[in-house]
Amino acid sequence: MNMNDILKQAQNMQAKMQKTQEELVNITVEGSSGGGMVKVTANGKMEILSITIDPEVINGDDKEMLEDLITAAVNQTIKNAQTKANEEVQKITGGLNLPGNFKIPGL
């Protein structure tokens, strides 16, 4: 491989990464807590799209429990979004032997 081939491959990968980053907004993931009583939906860019709360959980006397359920569902959703985004990046970088904690900027 010569330097021109390497540069061409790098440019190609950069274009694919840009496209993947743009497509992350179209990927949705969900997280939940309390046996599904609180559900959170986010996109691949880790933006929260919706929160659904079962009416049975809404009780003015137990505000802390509801806050904990929402926090747990949001955290699970963010983790799921990160996993999905990493899977999409792996589709592009799968052939590269990158160090384990190497992060590609912007993802």
CORWOUR-V955847 format. One record per residue. RES is the residue in three letters. SS is DSSP state (a for helix, b for strand, c for the rest). PSI is psi as a letter, one per 30 degrees, with the letter a starting at -180 (* if undefined). Layout:
res->RES ss->SS psi->PSI
res->RES ss->SS psi->PSI
This chain:
res->MET ss->c psi->k
res->ASN ss->c psi->l
res->MET ss->a psi->e
res->ASN ss->a psi->e
res->ASP ss->a psi->e
res->ILE ss->a psi->e
res->LEU ss->a psi->e
res->LYS ss->a psi->e
res->GLN ss->a psi->e
res->ALA ss->a psi->e
res->GLN ss->a psi->e
res->ASN ss->a psi->e
res->MET ss->a psi->e
res->GLN ss->a psi->e
res->ALA ss->a psi->e
res->LYS ss->a psi->e
res->MET ss->a psi->e
res->GLN ss->a psi->e
res->LYS ss->a psi->e
res->THR ss->a psi->e
res->GLN ss->a psi->e
res->GLU ss->a psi->e
res->GLU ss->a psi->f
res->LEU ss->a psi->f
res->VAL ss->a psi->f
res->ASN ss->a psi->f
res->ILE ss->c psi->k
res->THR ss->b psi->k
res->VAL ss->b psi->l
res->GLU ss->b psi->k
res->GLY ss->b psi->l
res->SER ss->b psi->l
res->SER ss->b psi->l
res->GLY ss->c psi->h
res->GLY ss->c psi->h
res->GLY ss->c psi->g
res->MET ss->c psi->f
res->VAL ss->b psi->k
res->LYS ss->b psi->k
res->VAL ss->b psi->k
res->THR ss->b psi->k
res->ALA ss->b psi->l
res->ASN ss->b psi->l
res->GLY ss->c psi->f
res->LYS ss->c psi->g
res->MET ss->c psi->h
res->GLU ss->c psi->k
res->ILE ss->b psi->k
res->LEU ss->b psi->e
res->SER ss->b psi->l
res->ILE ss->b psi->k
res->THR ss->b psi->k
res->ILE ss->b psi->k
res->ASP ss->c psi->k
res->PRO ss->a psi->f
res->GLU ss->a psi->f
res->VAL ss->a psi->f
res->ILE ss->c psi->j
res->ASN ss->c psi->j
res->GLY ss->a psi->f
res->ASP ss->a psi->f
res->ASP ss->a psi->h
res->LYS ss->a psi->e
res->GLU ss->a psi->e
res->MET ss->a psi->e
res->LEU ss->a psi->e
res->GLU ss->a psi->e
res->ASP ss->a psi->e
res->LEU ss->a psi->e
res->ILE ss->a psi->e
res->THR ss->a psi->e
res->ALA ss->a psi->e
res->ALA ss->a psi->e
res->VAL ss->a psi->e
res->ASN ss->a psi->e
res->GLN ss->a psi->e
res->THR ss->a psi->e
res->ILE ss->a psi->e
res->LYS ss->a psi->e
res->ASN ss->a psi->e
res->ALA ss->a psi->e
res->GLN ss->a psi->e
res->THR ss->a psi->e
res->LYS ss->a psi->e
res->ALA ss->a psi->e
res->ASN ss->a psi->e
res->GLU ss->a psi->e
res->GLU ss->a psi->e
res->VAL ss->a psi->e
res->GLN ss->a psi->e
res->LYS ss->a psi->e
res->ILE ss->a psi->e
res->THR ss->a psi->g
res->GLY ss->c psi->e
res->GLY ss->c psi->f
res->LEU ss->c psi->k
res->ASN ss->c psi->i
res->LEU ss->c psi->k
res->PRO ss->c psi->k
res->GLY ss->c psi->e
res->ASN ss->c psi->g
res->PHE ss->c psi->k
res->LYS ss->c psi->k
res->ILE ss->c psi->k
res->PRO ss->c psi->k
res->GLY ss->c psi->f
res->LEU ss->c psi->*
